[in-house]
Amino acid sequence: MPVAASAIYFLNLRGDVLINRLYRDDVGGNMVDAFRTHIMQTKELGTCPVRQIGGCSFFYMRISNVYVVIVVSSNANVACAFKFVVEAVALFKSYFGGAFDEDAIRNNFVLIYELLDEIMDFGYPQNLSPEILKLYITQEGVRSPFSSKPLDRPVPNATLQVTGAVGWRREGLVYKKNEASCVFLDIVESVNLLMSSKGVVLRCDVTGKILMKCFLSGMPDLKLGLNDKIGLEKESEIKSRPTKSGKTIELDDVTFHQCVNLTRFNSEKTVSFVPPDGEFELMKYRITEGVNLPFKVLPTIKELGRTRMEVNVKVKSVFGAKMFALGVVVKIPVPKQTAKTSFTVTSGRAKYNAAIDCLVWKLRKFPGQTEPTLSAEVELISTMTEKKSWTRPPIQMEFQVPMFTASGLRVRFLKVWEKSGYNTVEWVRYITKAGSYEVRC
């Protein structure tokens, strides 16, 4: 948090303080009385989780029958404060056997005070990882009699993990020989588009994420290479040779999982990391230039008087002929006073959905480099009142295109190194989906 927390309180539903910890001396010990008087007794708990009273801000959240309240004396990052509360409660649950309520707090006063000293220092959040904290706070909590969740056992080799080297992965992971050492990598992108009726792109961007699933023994070191412009230029500079020809892209707003070595990324522009075990999100990114649109929509809508409309929509798939899209849905808006519709489609099925005032055109499989069309006649109910001009909402699309990326992002290499030298199998998959894909008609 840019500004540190001054205190944290745990209250029951009556407003009694179960346990509290003061981290700074800029607030008085009676601040909880202000919270109880101005918020709890006035029954305003459900209106807003952030309140300002007497120059202090109160961030509070109800978990089971306990209110967790953070007090700060000046402006602070609210999202960070609530994230701290959520992760702290998850930590307590891991010690208490899955329960966090008034009884669990009363039964574990000493343990909670010890944890509060570790997870926040002078009001600034510290390490909240249960796996790491259990390495040196080995005291077991008093479990709730209603909890059936077994307590997590601490893992060996504490020195390496307590230093923060690889807190997201425990040492000693071993997969049996009949379990293949595999790495699965998915690049999932969402295309956001707003296009005019004449085919002019008004707004376009791509948001993507790289998902990984790892089943690797030991402590492997992975290195991922992408066709991003900065990374390729840095590689050619290090190797003193020109970059190979091919499309390069510029990644914007990149965020990484905590396992990524940022020092190596800043110096070499390569994504190096020791992965967590199982499934996780490696990175997120955004692309605003050079977007490859998977579809072009060409609509023609004619209003014939007050009681008829003609709708013609052509959808062209721009990706390769050997590829195909799945679950394609085209929603074409029509006026609310629609009475009857008739369709002619070259592929798929279409129907009128009165609940959303749209003609819904569905194509289960949409091959590349094809141009299916929809033609529809719409009959409208004639009203005696003055006709208001129809605003013509945009046409919306839903789709999923396997093995295609709208950004052009590609994995150049994925290297796995582990001191035991076992062989690994890497699988890479690309998926592009529709985010907000709209075309004005």
Salt bridges, closest charged atoms under 4 A:
ASP16 OD2 - ARG14 NE 3.19
ASP26 OD2 - ARG24 NE 3.78
ASP33 OD1 - ARG36 NH1 2.78
GLU44 OE1 - ARG51 NH1 2.55
GLU87 OE2 - LYS83 NZ 2.96
GLU102 OE2 - ARG106 NH2 2.96
ASP117 OD1 - ARG21 NE 2.76
ASP152 OD2 - LYS134 NZ 3.60
ASP186 OD2 - ARG429 NH2 2.65
ASP221 OD2 - ARG264 NH1 3.86
GLU235 OE2 - LYS239 NZ 3.25
GLU235 OE1 - ARG412 NH2 2.77
GLU237 OE2 - LYS234 NZ 3.98
GLU250 OE2 - LYS229 NZ 3.52
ASP253 OD2 - ARG286 NE 2.80
GLU303 OE1 - LYS387 NZ 3.55
GLU303 OE2 - ARG392 NH2 3.40
GLU310 OE2 - ARG308 NH2 3.95
ASP357 OD2 - LYS336 NZ 3.13
GLU371 OE1 - LYS314 NZ 3.65
GLU371 OE2 - LYS316 NZ 3.91
GLU398 OE2 - LYS331 NZ 3.23
